[in-house]
Amino acid sequence: MPYVDVRITKDGVTAEQKARIVREITKTLQDVLGKEPERTHIVIDEVKEENWGFAGMLTTEYRKRKA
């Protein structure tokens, strides 16, 4: 039973985009590893930008500097 946890920042990702992520990851696991789609679990965890940090700063600050 494959379990995949996808973490993204919560910033306007649509339900359609999430559905595509689930479909494509499921298909990749089926094609590459022969896993059954019915047994494949994909969880999309949306994290607020102010709770995600990288490059020594929060995502909100990084995006302000990049703009």
Residue pairs with C-beta under 8 A, 6 or more apart in sequence:
1 39
1 40
1 41
2 29
2 33
2 35
2 39
2 40
2 41
3 41
3 43
4 25
4 29
4 40
4 41
4 42
4 43
5 43
5 45
6 21
6 25
6 42
6 43
6 44
6 45
7 45
7 46
7 47
8 44
8 45
8 46
8 47
9 46
9 47
9 48
9 49
9 52
9 59
10 46
10 47
10 48
10 49
11 49
13 46
18 44
21 42
21 44
22 42
22 44
25 40
25 42
26 37
26 40
26 42
27 37
29 35
29 40
30 36
30 37
30 40
49 58
49 59
49 60
49 63
50 58
50 59
50 60
51 58
52 58
52 59
53 59
54 62
55 62
57 65
